[in-house]
Amino acid sequence: MQPTKNPTLLFVSTPGPDEQIDPDIHFELVNKELDLKTACLGGGVLIKTLLLSSEPYLRYRFRNPSDKSDAGFIPPVQLGFPVDSAGIGKVIRSDDPCFQVGDIVIGYLDYSEYCIYPGPGPHLFKIPMHKLNPHPGIPYSVYLGVLGFPGHVAYCAWELYVKERIQSAKRMYVSSGASTVGTFVIEYTKLKAPHVEIVASAGTDEKVDCMKKSGADVVFNYRSEDIQVMLSKHGPIDIFWDNVGGRTLDMTLVNMSEEGLILSCGNISTMSSSHEIQNYDQVYKRKLTVQGVICYAGDMAKPMSTFFQDVVPLVLDGTISHREHLYHGMEEAARALCDLHTGANMGKAVVVVCDDEDEE
Ligand SMILES: NC(=O)c1ccc[n+]([C@@H]2O[C@H](COP(=O)([O-])OP(=O)(O)OC[C@H]3O[C@@H](n4cnc5c(N)ncnc54)[C@H](OP(=O)(O)O)[C@@H]3O)[C@@H](O)[C@H]2O)c1
């Protein structure tokens, strides 16, 4: 039998620290081959990829391995090797007694149509694969979005660090309020603490409308409005949920309430361009608390025990919305990785590699 073509996206060139990743420069789609009947599984499983997630933090993995500044945070993708990320697939052969042919699984997959898990590559960042038992009425892709990594961090950080503080808070600011995390935070806050006024920003007018629909009270486009002017007009901010860092954080520092909370969730604005924080002295002058969070790390793992029982009903009744930006086929995979960093995605970026329905 002829080997099967296996389109695979390789990471082939390291961007500079202040350079945007580019589908045509830093990635290459190659037609590898895999014999689906005889390929050695080495005790693992052969997976047909259905969906792949594109995540902002992958930008940290597209770095020069000699850059040790993020070494303890996350390992780099090796040059010449496939990009890997969270994904959903179907088991088509198994050497592993935990998985049967036909199982739908979620875990860390190569950016390719087929992959062997755990596979022979130097995957320094494999997280355990497990079976996905989706709730009826919820598409698989939602388990990469609001029921996946972005939803997990939003829920766990909110429950751990925001829940108590928000009772006495008047105002919260959410940067990147139309991102997957930002949308969850706005909708969850409106549900749990309706007394709080939510200020939110995003980079297009269409996203500004989305934030309004999510329930934010004051919305603005940070590309056309001055953040400092908007926050001084609509502040002070008691709780800042920061998905962006950089200049946005700087402008918010001077508009925080005394003893306010900054929940540092992400720094997407400085992943491809540097910004030196000017107003850090406001942390002690205003007696602020700054809480950084990383999904599943330390205490952040604890609220996961109630995540699905709490959030699945909210997704089913539409209280928590899932907006997706779908990319079709491996040809669009590199674009999915890059769009997050220019704001071209309108929702959770998911690559649809193969529709499960096509398989039946
Ligand atoms: N700590 C954790 O464990 C954890 C887990 C998941 C996510 N996060 C972080 O949470 C944030 C949101 O993640 P997500 O998955 O929800 O993102 P997402 O849905 O993929 O959306 C990313 C959005 O970020 C915005 N953005 C890109 N470059 C920007 C810039 N220079 N300045 C301001 N905004 C910019 C863009 O929207 P605009 O058009 O509005 O610019 C883009 O659409 C990211 O910082 C991510 O790293 C953290």
Ligand as a Chemical Component Dictionary entry (heavy atoms), coordinates in Angstrom:
data_LIG
# 
_chem_comp.id                   LIG 
_chem_comp.type                 NON-POLYMER 
_chem_comp.pdbx_formal_charge   0 
_chem_comp.three_letter_code    LIG 
# 
loop_
_chem_comp_atom.comp_id 
_chem_comp_atom.atom_id 
_chem_comp_atom.alt_atom_id 
_chem_comp_atom.type_symbol 
_chem_comp_atom.charge 
_chem_comp_atom.model_Cartn_x 
_chem_comp_atom.model_Cartn_y 
_chem_comp_atom.model_Cartn_z 
_chem_comp_atom.pdbx_ordinal 
LIG N1  N1  N 0  -2.107 32.886 31.653 1  
LIG C1  C1  C 0  -2.605 31.862 30.966 2  
LIG O1  O1  O 0  -2.521 30.698 31.359 3  
LIG C2  C2  C 0  -3.329 32.167 29.678 4  
LIG C3  C3  C 0  -4.123 31.201 29.029 5  
LIG C4  C4  C 0  -4.795 31.547 27.855 6  
LIG C5  C5  C 0  -4.641 32.836 27.333 7  
LIG N2  N2  N 1  -3.849 33.723 27.992 8  
LIG C6  C6  C 0  -3.642 35.075 27.483 9  
LIG O2  O2  O 0  -4.874 35.749 27.395 10 
LIG C7  C7  C 0  -4.820 36.680 26.306 11 
LIG C8  C8  C 0  -5.995 36.397 25.370 12 
LIG O3  O3  O 0  -5.863 35.065 24.877 13 
LIG P1  P1  P 0  -7.014 34.443 23.940 14 
LIG O4  O4  O 0  -6.694 33.009 23.712 15 
LIG O5  O5  O -1 -8.317 34.801 24.520 16 
LIG O6  O6  O 0  -6.788 35.302 22.610 17 
LIG P2  P2  P 0  -7.564 35.288 21.210 18 
LIG O7  O7  O 0  -8.982 34.945 21.369 19 
LIG O8  O8  O 0  -6.757 34.485 20.269 20 
LIG O9  O9  O 0  -7.456 36.821 20.783 21 
LIG C9  C9  C 0  -6.224 37.454 20.705 22 
LIG C10 C10 C 0  -6.490 38.937 20.480 23 
LIG O10 O10 O 0  -5.431 39.710 21.076 24 
LIG C11 C11 C 0  -5.489 41.002 20.517 25 
LIG N3  N3  N 0  -4.160 41.554 20.255 26 
LIG C12 C12 C 0  -3.218 41.091 19.410 27 
LIG N4  N4  N 0  -2.145 41.906 19.414 28 
LIG C13 C13 C 0  -2.436 42.933 20.251 29 
LIG C14 C14 C 0  -1.748 44.112 20.665 30 
LIG N5  N5  N 0  -0.518 44.385 20.205 31 
LIG N6  N6  N 0  -2.362 44.939 21.533 32 
LIG C15 C15 C 0  -3.590 44.667 22.010 33 
LIG N7  N7  N 0  -4.301 43.558 21.670 34 
LIG C16 C16 C 0  -3.726 42.709 20.792 35 
LIG C17 C17 C 0  -6.242 40.894 19.176 36 
LIG O11 O11 O 0  -7.497 41.554 19.312 37 
LIG P3  P3  P 0  -7.654 43.128 19.002 38 
LIG O12 O12 O 0  -8.201 43.220 17.605 39 
LIG O13 O13 O 0  -8.586 43.576 20.058 40 
LIG O14 O14 O 0  -6.285 43.753 19.092 41 
LIG C18 C18 C 0  -6.451 39.371 19.038 42 
LIG O15 O15 O 0  -7.611 39.070 18.320 43 
LIG C19 C19 C 0  -3.460 36.501 25.639 44 
LIG O16 O16 O 0  -2.551 37.440 26.144 45 
LIG C20 C20 C 0  -3.054 35.111 26.079 46 
LIG O17 O17 O 0  -1.652 34.945 26.083 47 
LIG C21 C21 C 0  -3.207 33.428 29.146 48 
# 
loop_
_chem_comp_bond.comp_id 
_chem_comp_bond.atom_id_1 
_chem_comp_bond.atom_id_2 
_chem_comp_bond.value_order 
_chem_comp_bond.pdbx_ordinal 
LIG N1  C1  SING 1  
LIG C1  O1  DOUB 2  
LIG C1  C2  SING 3  
LIG C2  C3  SING 4  
LIG C2  C21 DOUB 5  
LIG C3  C4  DOUB 6  
LIG C4  C5  SING 7  
LIG C5  N2  DOUB 8  
LIG N2  C6  SING 9  
LIG N2  C21 SING 10 
LIG C6  O2  SING 11 
LIG C6  C20 SING 12 
LIG O2  C7  SING 13 
LIG C7  C8  SING 14 
LIG C7  C19 SING 15 
LIG C8  O3  SING 16 
LIG O3  P1  SING 17 
LIG P1  O4  DOUB 18 
LIG P1  O5  SING 19 
LIG P1  O6  SING 20 
LIG O6  P2  SING 21 
LIG P2  O7  DOUB 22 
LIG P2  O8  SING 23 
LIG P2  O9  SING 24 
LIG O9  C9  SING 25 
LIG C9  C10 SING 26 
LIG C10 O10 SING 27 
LIG C10 C18 SING 28 
LIG O10 C11 SING 29 
LIG C11 N3  SING 30 
LIG C11 C17 SING 31 
LIG N3  C12 SING 32 
LIG N3  C16 SING 33 
LIG C12 N4  DOUB 34 
LIG N4  C13 SING 35 
LIG C13 C14 SING 36 
LIG C13 C16 DOUB 37 
LIG C14 N5  SING 38 
LIG C14 N6  DOUB 39 
LIG N6  C15 SING 40 
LIG C15 N7  DOUB 41 
LIG N7  C16 SING 42 
LIG C17 O11 SING 43 
LIG C17 C18 SING 44 
LIG O11 P3  SING 45 
LIG P3  O12 DOUB 46 
LIG P3  O13 SING 47 
LIG P3  O14 SING 48 
LIG C18 O15 SING 49 
LIG C19 O16 SING 50 
LIG C19 C20 SING 51 
LIG C20 O17 SING 52 
# 
